Amino acid sequence: MSFSIAITYLLQKGVEGVRGEYSNDPSDPGKGTVAGVTQETYNQYRVEKGFAPQDIRLIIDIETDEIYRKTFWDLAHCEEIDSAGKPNLAIVHFDTAVQRGPHRSITMLQNLLSETPDGIWGARTFHGVSICNEEAMVFNYLEARKAHYLKRLIDYPPAKNDIHGWMLRLKILSKTVNSNWVWK
């Protein structure tokens, strides 16, 4: 259930990219993308399915959803978070996995759970998720993401061009999961 909410959130204007909308930003290392899926990722997906690569502009919704589910939702263990009764945390964690990768998202979550961060999902991480206060954890996760973005600005000044998009993404995410978090 939460995956359908997460993918709807992700594939809207101001977040990852709109379904069917082709983008070829020269400053984006992914080159041509549709809904945030790169040509390289799409080629790999099609080959794994036994099909020949084709132009990213021909991607269909079910392929987009499968790519996001397999590459981020499943690898970041979002289904386990959802099954622990934490659907909003699963959505925030999924979005973090899309932006930073599943391993880094698990590490960030483990830090928030006051665990030793190793980026590996296990029984301890699942237990921590199971007993956490979801509302507080979502708030803290969004704060950690904001802190990461601000540190990125210090470490890499050209990232100033991205800050507006990052702020917008977190505002939309906060609203999607009914959090009282705001960018201050």
Residue frames as qw, qx, qy, qz and C-alpha x, y, z in Angstrom:
[[0.000, 0.884, 0.467, 0.000, 0.00, 0.00, 0.00],
 [0.281, -0.831, 0.072, 0.474, 2.68, 2.53, 0.96],
 [0.481, -0.099, 0.545, 0.680, 4.64, 1.87, -2.23],
 [0.243, 0.653, 0.587, 0.412, 1.77, 3.23, -4.33],
 [0.178, -0.961, -0.175, 0.118, 1.71, 6.40, -2.20],
 [0.519, -0.577, 0.319, 0.544, 5.51, 6.64, -2.32],
 [0.463, 0.147, 0.592, 0.642, 5.71, 6.30, -6.11],
 [0.110, 0.840, 0.472, 0.243, 2.87, 8.81, -6.59],
 [0.332, -0.890, 0.012, 0.312, 4.73, 11.27, -4.35],
 [0.566, -0.365, 0.440, 0.594, 8.03, 10.65, -6.13],
 [0.358, 0.236, 0.632, 0.646, 6.75, 11.06, -9.68],
 [0.073, 0.901, 0.425, -0.043, 5.27, 14.53, -9.39],
 [0.365, 0.753, -0.046, 0.545, 6.57, 17.91, -10.42],
 [0.234, -0.825, 0.308, -0.412, 9.16, 19.23, -7.99],
 [0.796, -0.435, 0.418, -0.053, 10.37, 15.84, -6.80],
 [0.614, -0.228, 0.653, 0.381, 12.04, 13.22, -9.03],
 [0.080, 0.185, -0.592, -0.780, 10.29, 13.77, -12.33],
 [0.661, 0.246, 0.231, -0.670, 6.87, 13.50, -13.91],
 [0.680, 0.141, 0.715, 0.080, 5.76, 10.26, -15.57],
 [0.618, 0.594, 0.456, 0.238, 6.46, 10.35, -19.28],
 [0.092, 0.991, -0.069, -0.072, 8.33, 13.66, -19.09],
 [0.844, 0.223, -0.028, 0.488, 11.71, 13.50, -20.85],
 [0.216, -0.956, 0.150, 0.128, 14.56, 15.57, -19.47],
 [0.843, 0.243, -0.018, 0.480, 18.06, 15.98, -20.89],
 [0.235, -0.966, 0.102, 0.036, 19.77, 18.51, -18.64],
 [0.656, 0.583, -0.379, 0.294, 23.40, 18.87, -19.78],
 [0.092, -0.624, 0.586, -0.508, 24.51, 19.36, -16.14],
 [0.849, -0.240, 0.304, -0.360, 22.83, 16.09, -15.06],
 [0.121, -0.472, 0.855, 0.175, 25.27, 13.16, -15.14],
 [0.576, 0.208, 0.772, -0.169, 22.33, 10.84, -15.92],
 [0.002, 0.073, -0.595, -0.800, 21.87, 12.58, -19.28],
 [0.489, -0.172, -0.430, -0.739, 18.47, 11.73, -20.79],
 [0.045, 0.095, 0.892, -0.439, 15.93, 10.64, -18.17],
 [0.465, -0.397, -0.446, -0.654, 12.21, 10.02, -17.88],
 [0.714, -0.611, -0.142, -0.311, 10.69, 10.30, -14.39],
 [0.412, -0.759, 0.491, -0.113, 14.19, 10.18, -12.93],
 [0.901, -0.030, 0.410, 0.136, 15.11, 6.90, -14.66],
 [0.026, -0.696, 0.511, 0.504, 18.33, 7.16, -16.68],
 [0.739, 0.457, -0.374, -0.322, 18.91, 5.55, -20.05],
 [0.257, 0.420, -0.853, 0.174, 21.62, 3.35, -18.50],
 [0.380, -0.052, 0.755, -0.533, 19.28, 2.10, -15.76],
 [0.753, 0.344, 0.131, -0.546, 16.52, 1.45, -18.30],
 [0.587, 0.493, -0.617, -0.179, 18.89, -0.49, -20.58],
 [0.036, 0.287, -0.902, 0.321, 20.03, -2.65, -17.66],
 [0.563, 0.113, 0.546, -0.611, 16.42, -3.29, -16.61],
 [0.768, 0.423, -0.129, -0.464, 15.40, -4.34, -20.13],
 [0.445, 0.453, -0.772, -0.008, 18.38, -6.67, -20.57],
 [0.182, -0.164, 0.855, -0.457, 17.61, -8.32, -17.19],
 [0.658, 0.272, 0.405, -0.574, 14.04, -8.87, -18.42],
 [0.597, 0.102, 0.736, 0.303, 15.34, -10.44, -21.65],
 [0.427, 0.843, 0.327, -0.007, 14.52, -7.49, -23.89],
 [0.580, 0.331, 0.088, 0.739, 16.73, -5.34, -26.10],
 [0.196, -0.455, -0.235, 0.837, 17.58, -1.85, -24.84],
 [0.220, 0.685, 0.524, 0.456, 15.45, 0.93, -26.27],
 [0.104, 0.470, -0.053, 0.875, 15.18, 4.70, -26.04],
 [0.113, -0.201, -0.688, 0.689, 14.26, 5.90, -22.53],
 [0.341, 0.094, -0.023, -0.935, 11.43, 7.96, -24.04],
 [0.608, -0.061, -0.638, -0.469, 9.60, 4.65, -24.70],
 [0.116, 0.012, -0.865, 0.489, 9.48, 3.62, -21.04],
 [0.481, -0.493, -0.499, -0.527, 6.00, 2.76, -19.76],
 [0.455, -0.640, 0.235, -0.573, 4.60, 3.30, -16.25],
 [0.957, -0.276, -0.009, -0.092, 4.80, -0.33, -15.16],
 [0.786, 0.283, -0.241, 0.494, 8.52, -0.39, -16.05],
 [0.034, 0.652, -0.276, 0.705, 9.13, 2.83, -14.11],
 [0.707, -0.535, 0.144, -0.440, 7.36, 1.41, -11.07],
 [0.984, -0.061, -0.106, 0.127, 9.26, -1.90, -11.26],
 [0.566, 0.470, -0.295, 0.609, 12.59, -0.09, -11.51],
 [0.201, -0.624, 0.307, -0.690, 11.86, 2.07, -8.45],
 [0.871, -0.389, 0.053, -0.296, 10.49, -0.90, -6.48],
 [0.954, 0.066, -0.143, 0.256, 13.45, -3.18, -7.26],
 [0.539, 0.475, -0.234, 0.656, 16.24, -0.60, -7.11],
 [0.031, -0.450, 0.342, -0.824, 15.14, 1.43, -4.09],
 [0.708, -0.389, 0.038, -0.588, 12.01, 0.22, -2.24],
 [0.970, -0.106, -0.219, -0.014, 13.18, -3.40, -1.97],
 [0.681, 0.287, -0.388, 0.551, 16.91, -2.76, -1.43],
 [0.038, -0.449, 0.364, -0.815, 16.21, -0.19, 1.30],
 [0.228, -0.234, -0.907, 0.265, 13.79, -2.61, 3.04],
 [0.280, -0.121, 0.044, -0.951, 10.90, -0.16, 2.88],
 [0.664, -0.244, -0.561, -0.429, 8.37, -3.01, 2.84],
 [0.567, -0.218, -0.684, 0.404, 9.64, -4.17, 6.26],
 [0.050, -0.031, -0.307, 0.950, 9.26, -0.63, 7.60],
 [0.493, -0.147, -0.288, -0.808, 5.74, -0.49, 6.21],
 [0.700, -0.223, -0.662, -0.148, 4.90, -3.93, 7.65],
 [0.391, -0.142, -0.619, 0.666, 6.09, -2.69, 11.07],
 [0.100, -0.808, -0.572, 0.101, 3.20, -0.23, 10.94],
 [0.252, -0.653, 0.054, 0.712, 5.33, 2.76, 9.94],
 [0.594, 0.595, 0.472, 0.265, 4.02, 3.69, 6.46],
 [0.128, 0.991, -0.019, 0.019, 5.10, 7.34, 6.60],
 [0.448, -0.681, 0.524, 0.246, 8.59, 6.37, 7.71],
 [0.717, 0.147, 0.611, 0.301, 8.72, 3.88, 4.81],
 [0.449, 0.832, 0.271, 0.181, 7.92, 6.70, 2.36],
 [0.115, -0.953, 0.274, 0.062, 10.57, 9.06, 3.81],
 [0.622, -0.416, 0.617, 0.245, 13.12, 6.23, 3.81],
 [0.694, 0.445, 0.508, 0.248, 12.25, 5.36, 0.19],
 [0.287, 0.951, 0.047, 0.102, 12.76, 8.95, -0.90],
 [0.348, -0.802, 0.465, 0.136, 16.12, 9.01, 0.89],
 [0.729, -0.074, 0.629, 0.261, 17.11, 5.78, -0.89],
 [0.589, 0.709, 0.330, 0.206, 16.21, 7.33, -4.25],
 [0.108, 0.978, -0.147, 0.103, 18.33, 10.39, -3.55],
 [0.220, -0.775, 0.587, -0.082, 21.25, 8.86, -1.68],
 [0.520, 0.270, -0.806, -0.081, 21.11, 5.13, -2.45],
 [0.810, -0.402, -0.358, -0.233, 19.76, 2.25, -0.32],
 [0.724, -0.071, -0.446, 0.522, 22.99, 1.70, 1.65],
 [0.163, 0.224, -0.233, 0.932, 23.31, 5.36, 2.65],
 [0.518, -0.445, -0.180, -0.708, 19.61, 5.57, 3.51],
 [0.836, -0.341, -0.429, 0.029, 19.93, 2.56, 5.83],
 [0.549, 0.041, -0.369, 0.749, 23.02, 4.14, 7.42],
 [0.127, -0.363, 0.055, -0.922, 21.12, 7.39, 7.97],
 [0.717, -0.431, -0.306, -0.454, 18.19, 5.49, 9.50],
 [0.800, -0.196, -0.462, 0.330, 20.53, 3.53, 11.79],
 [0.283, 0.198, -0.292, 0.892, 22.09, 6.79, 12.99],
 [0.405, -0.396, -0.074, -0.821, 18.62, 8.12, 13.79],
 [0.849, -0.345, -0.339, -0.212, 17.85, 4.91, 15.71],
 [0.323, -0.779, 0.500, -0.196, 21.11, 5.39, 17.70],
 [0.975, -0.011, 0.200, 0.091, 22.51, 2.16, 16.27],
 [0.415, -0.474, 0.538, 0.559, 26.00, 1.49, 15.03],
 [0.618, 0.654, -0.010, -0.436, 25.63, 2.50, 11.38],
 [0.460, -0.271, 0.757, 0.377, 26.82, -0.18, 8.98],
 [0.411, 0.368, -0.370, -0.747, 24.29, 0.27, 6.18],
 [0.282, 0.004, -0.939, -0.196, 23.16, -3.35, 6.48],
 [0.654, -0.300, -0.054, -0.693, 19.53, -4.07, 7.25],
 [0.384, 0.058, -0.900, 0.196, 19.19, -6.60, 10.04],
 [0.454, -0.544, -0.705, 0.026, 17.15, -7.64, 13.05],
 [0.339, -0.415, -0.348, 0.770, 18.44, -4.76, 15.19],
 [0.048, 0.035, -0.244, -0.968, 17.44, -2.16, 12.62],
 [0.385, -0.379, -0.683, -0.491, 14.03, -3.77, 12.15],
 [0.449, -0.520, -0.644, 0.336, 13.51, -3.87, 15.92],
 [0.208, -0.287, -0.148, 0.923, 14.47, -0.20, 16.24],
 [0.217, -0.134, -0.443, -0.859, 12.01, 0.73, 13.51],
 [0.432, -0.414, -0.779, -0.188, 9.30, -1.43, 15.12],
 [0.432, -0.587, -0.550, 0.409, 9.49, 0.34, 18.47],
 [0.234, -0.026, 0.004, 0.972, 10.18, 3.91, 17.35],
 [0.231, 0.688, 0.430, -0.537, 7.67, 6.73, 17.53],
 [0.556, 0.437, 0.524, 0.475, 6.91, 7.15, 13.83],
 [0.102, 0.962, 0.217, 0.134, 5.96, 10.83, 13.99],
 [0.393, -0.843, 0.279, 0.239, 9.16, 11.75, 15.85],
 [0.673, -0.150, 0.562, 0.457, 11.30, 9.55, 13.60],
 [0.473, 0.672, 0.438, 0.366, 9.86, 11.11, 10.43],
 [0.074, -0.997, -0.009, -0.013, 10.51, 14.58, 11.82],
 [0.531, -0.661, 0.432, 0.306, 14.09, 13.67, 12.77],
 [0.693, 0.178, 0.556, 0.424, 14.69, 12.02, 9.39],
 [0.336, 0.853, 0.282, 0.284, 13.60, 15.18, 7.57],
 [0.276, -0.938, 0.192, 0.089, 15.86, 17.25, 9.85],
 [0.679, -0.349, 0.520, 0.383, 18.77, 14.91, 9.07],
 [0.601, 0.507, 0.465, 0.408, 18.13, 15.30, 5.36],
 [0.078, 0.984, 0.078, 0.140, 18.11, 19.09, 5.74],
 [0.493, -0.760, 0.360, 0.221, 21.39, 18.95, 7.70],
 [0.731, 0.031, 0.531, 0.427, 22.89, 16.79, 4.94],
 [0.438, 0.762, 0.329, 0.346, 21.89, 19.35, 2.29],
 [0.142, -0.985, 0.094, -0.034, 23.31, 22.26, 4.29],
 [0.637, -0.511, 0.475, 0.327, 26.59, 20.38, 4.82],
 [0.690, 0.362, 0.484, 0.397, 26.65, 19.65, 1.09],
 [0.220, 0.949, 0.128, 0.185, 26.50, 23.41, 0.43],
 [0.379, -0.848, 0.348, 0.124, 29.56, 23.94, 2.62],
 [0.690, -0.249, 0.605, 0.311, 31.51, 21.03, 1.13],
 [0.411, 0.240, 0.657, 0.585, 30.49, 21.73, -2.46],
 [0.083, 0.465, 0.167, -0.865, 29.51, 25.39, -3.08],
 [0.221, 0.060, -0.593, -0.772, 28.18, 24.76, -6.64],
 [0.131, -0.375, -0.917, 0.035, 25.37, 22.79, -4.93],
 [0.114, 0.362, 0.319, -0.869, 23.79, 26.19, -4.22],
 [0.356, 0.115, -0.502, -0.780, 22.04, 25.71, -7.56],
 [0.435, -0.179, -0.864, -0.180, 20.23, 22.68, -6.09],
 [0.035, -0.081, -0.693, 0.715, 19.11, 24.02, -2.71],
 [0.497, 0.089, 0.032, -0.863, 15.73, 25.31, -3.91],
 [0.698, 0.066, -0.600, -0.386, 14.88, 21.91, -5.38],
 [0.400, -0.001, -0.840, 0.367, 15.98, 20.12, -2.21],
 [0.181, 0.070, 0.478, -0.857, 13.85, 22.42, -0.04],
 [0.624, 0.097, -0.212, -0.746, 10.84, 21.92, -2.30],
 [0.608, 0.063, -0.784, -0.111, 11.32, 18.14, -2.27],
 [0.231, -0.073, -0.798, 0.552, 11.36, 18.03, 1.54],
 [0.353, 0.099, 0.246, -0.897, 8.33, 20.33, 1.80],
 [0.694, 0.084, -0.427, -0.574, 6.34, 18.10, -0.56],
 [0.531, 0.039, -0.834, 0.146, 7.55, 14.99, 1.27],
 [0.010, 0.026, 0.644, -0.765, 6.60, 16.45, 4.67],
 [0.551, 0.106, 0.037, -0.827, 3.11, 17.22, 3.40],
 [0.660, 0.115, -0.660, -0.341, 2.78, 13.74, 1.84],
 [0.534, -0.095, -0.794, 0.274, 3.50, 12.04, 5.17],
 [0.427, -0.779, -0.324, -0.325, 1.47, 14.53, 7.23],
 [0.639, -0.203, -0.346, 0.656, 4.48, 15.71, 9.19],
 [0.133, -0.964, -0.204, 0.107, 4.59, 19.03, 11.02],
 [0.630, -0.277, 0.228, 0.688, 8.20, 19.46, 9.84],
 [0.369, 0.919, 0.134, 0.012, 9.04, 22.71, 8.03],
 [0.687, 0.261, -0.050, 0.676, 12.26, 24.03, 6.52],
 [0.257, -0.953, -0.122, 0.106, 13.47, 26.84, 8.81]]
